[in-house]
Amino acid sequence: MNEKLEVVRGGVNPFRDVGLSSPDTKLMKADLAAAIIGELRKKHLSSAQAAKRAGVQETDISRIRNADLARFRIDHLVKILNALGQKVEVKVTPRELEPA
């Protein structure tokens, strides 16, 4: 197996790289979900415990853990992070231009 593989460097947003709709929103949701999962691990919280703290359904926490984020709005993910003791700040910077 001496097949050469082509290495392709991705852009800043993998959702844009694969041509998905609303890539910036998907990336923000993924970043927020990753922060939620990080807090759950750090605090050793089960889905049930996290759901109780955040005032959401346990299935919501399970969906976040499984990266099933389609039904979540950004504000809902922020609410969960706030309930887990995290402050969310938004930083706006000039966008890097993707290669043509």
N, C-alpha and C positions, 0 to 999 in steps of 0.2 A: 504494500500500500504506500506508494510514493507519490500520491496525489497531492498537488500543491493547493493550499487553501488561500483564498483571497481574503485579506484582512480589510475590513471596512470600518472606518472610524465613524462612530455615531455622533450626532449633534448633542446639544444641551438637553433636549427633551426627547426621550425615546418614543413617546406617544406620537410626536410629530414625525420622527424618523420612519415610523411604520405607516404613516398616513391616516391615523385615526382622527375623527372629528373632535373638536374642542380639546386639543392637546394640552393647552395651558391649564385648563380646569382639571383635567385628569391628573396632571403632574402635581397640582396643588393638593388635590384630594389624597394622592398617594403619599405625599410628604406628611400631611396631617395624620393619615392612618398609621404611618411608620412611627410618628411621635406617640400616638396613642398606644401602639403595641409596645414601644419602648417603656412607657410608663407602667403598663400592666406587668411587664417583666421585672422592672426595677422594684415595684411595690409588691410583687408576688401575688397579684390579684387574679382570682378566677373570673370567668365571664360573668357569673352570677354576682360576685362582689362588685365588679366594675359597673355592671348595669345598675345595681342598687345605688351606688355612689353618684352615677351620672343621670339617674332618673330616666333610663331608657330600657328597652326590652333586652333580655339576654341574647336574643337572636341578632340584635344590632351589633353587639360586641363580637359575636361569632362571625358575622359577615365581614366586619373590619379585619379580624384576624385572618380571614380567608381571602382578603383583597377583593371582596365583592362589593365595590363601592358605587355602583351605578345608581342605586336608589338614594344615596346620601347627598345632601346639599353641603356646601362648604361650612355654612353657619352651624349646621348640626354637628359636624366633626369638631368645630371650634368649641361648641358647648360641652361636648364630652371631655375635651382636653381641659377646659376650665374647671369642670367638676373633679378632674383628677389632679387639680392643683397646679396646672400649667397656664401661663399667660401666652397668648398668641400675638405676635407682632408681624405686620406685613411690611416688607421692604421692597421699594420700587426702584429699579435700576434700569439704565438703558439696555435694551435687548441686544444680545450678540446676533449679528447677522449670520444666517445660515448660508453655507456655500451654495451657489447656484447650480 
